[in-house]
Amino acid sequence: VIVKGDVDGSVEALSDALLKLSTREVQVNVIHKAVGAITESDVMLASASDAIIIGFQVRPSSQARKLAEKEEIDIRLYSIIYQATEELKTAIEGMLSPKMEEKITCNVEVREVFNITKVGNIAGCFVLDGKITRHTKIRVIRDGIVIHTGQLGSLKRFKDDVKEVTSNYECGLNIDNFNDIKIGDI
């Protein structure tokens, strides 16, 4: 297992919790643990050692994600340590294969931030790939680390409310209960 997380405390806690899952039949081995986004070198290490990558509050870079698909490396992303340990415990017990609940539907880059009175910050964005819809759950990622997980508040094209925006188009969006948006966030 390779463990990557947003802060050192999370990485240590998750590594310790995973090591405690070892049984007589199945030994959990943490071959690498570090702070930061999941990189291509993590994927290559996982490929060479036949490991899975566990990300806690971090995501893989787009190059790492493409390489993982090519190398058929399992990357599992979590926000709660308990979920990670429970899914791996179930997998170890062999009862059923853990199912992925999250699917990345799009990547959106913040290109401008507008402060609107009574509304808060509106992110002027460009949809890099995929399609964003009004009901999309979102993660704000800054420098490869998840800084907020939440719900989209509004989605607009120019001044019109829209249901969805596809890749290579610009849009404006507001995130419920979050105003710390910065240019360059994904």
N, C-alpha and C positions, 0 to 999 in steps of 0.2 A: 504494500500500500504506500502511496505517496500522498502526503498531507500538505496542503497549502492553505493559508488563512490570511485574514486581514491584520491581525495583531499577534504578537508572540504568545500571549496568554491563551488565546483561542487555539493556536497550533499545539501548544503543550497539553492543554486540557483534552483536546480531541485525540491526540496521539496516545495519551495515557488511557483514555476511555477505550480506544480501539484495542490496545494491547491487552486489556483486561478481558476482552472477548475470546481470547485464545482458549481452546479446549485441548483434550488429549489427542483428538483426531485432526483438528485444524489449528494451525499456528498462524496468528496474525503477525506479520513482520512489517514494521514501518521502515522502509529503506531510505526515505528522504522526507524531511519536513522543513518548511521554510515559510517566511512571510512574503506576501506579494502575489501578483497575478500568476495564473498557470501559463508557463512558457513552453516554447518548442522543445527546449532541453528537458523539461519535465516529461513531455510526451515521449521523447526518444529514450529516456531512462526507463519509463514504464514499458515501452516496447521491448527493450533489451532484457528487462527483468520480469516480464509477464505480470505486471502489476496494474492495479486500478488507481486512478487519481481521485482524491477526495478534496474538493474545494469548499472552504468554509468562508462565506461572505466575500468570495472572489470569483472571477470568471476567467476562462481562458481567452488569450488574445485571439484574434480571427485567424492568424497563421497557425497557432497552436490547435485551434478547433479543427481546421482543415487537415492538419497533419494527423490529428487523433482519428478523424474519420478514415483517412487513408491507411493508417496503421492499425485500425480497428481497436483503439484503446478506449476503455470505458472511463468517462469522466463523470463524476457525480457531484452535484452542487447542492450545498445545504446552507440554511440560515440558522438552524437550531441543532446543537450538538446531539440532543436526545434523538432527533430524527435520523441522524447519520448512524448512531450506534444501534438503534432499533432495526434499521434496514439491513445493516451488515450482520447483526445478530441473527436475523431471519435468514439471510443468505447463507450464513455459516451453518445454521441448523438444517439447511437444505429443504426447508418446507416449501418455499416458493421463491422465485427470482424476484428481487426488488424491482418495482416498476418506476419508471421516471414519471414524475407528475408535471415537471416543467418542460416547456418547449419554447425555445427562443424564436419568436415570430418576426422580429425585426430589430435592427440597430439604427438608432437615431442619434445624430450628433447635434449638440447645442452650438449654434453659430452666433447667436446674439441673445441678450437678456434685456427684457423691457420691464420696468417697474410701473405697474398700473395701480393708482390709488383705489382702495377698497377691494382690490382683487388680489394683489400680491405680484410676485414675479411671473412673467410669461416668458417661456423659452422659445426663441425663434430657432427652429430646427430644420435639418435636412435629413430625410429618410435615406440612409445608406443602402439598406437592403431589406427585403421583406415588405410587410404591410402593417401599419399601426392602426388600430381601431379604437373607438371611444371607450370600450370596456377593457382595454388592455391593462393588465397589471404590469407595473414597471419597476425597474431597478435603475437607480442613478449610480453610474460608475465613474469614479474620478481616479485617474492614474492606476487603473486595474483593480481598484478596491471598491466594493459596494458600499456606498455611504447612505443610501436610503432605498427601502422597498415599500411600495405603496400603490395607490390607485391613481389613474389619470383623472384629473378634474374636468378638463375641457380640451377639445381638439378643434382647431380652426384652420381654414385655408383662406388667406387674406382676412376678411372680417366675417366670413360665413362659417357657422357651425357645420362640421362634416362628420360622417360616420367613420370614414377611413381615409388614410393617405398612403399611397404606394411608394415604392422606391424611386429615387431620383426626383422627388417633389419636396417642396418646402412646406412647413406647417408651423402653427403656433400651438403650444400646449401649456397647460397649467397642471401642476401636481397637487392633489389633495394634501393639506397639512404639511407642505414642504416648500420653502422659499429660497433655500440656499443653493440655487442653480448657478453654475458658472459656465462661461464659454469653454468648450472643449469636453464637457461632460458627455457621456454616452448614455 
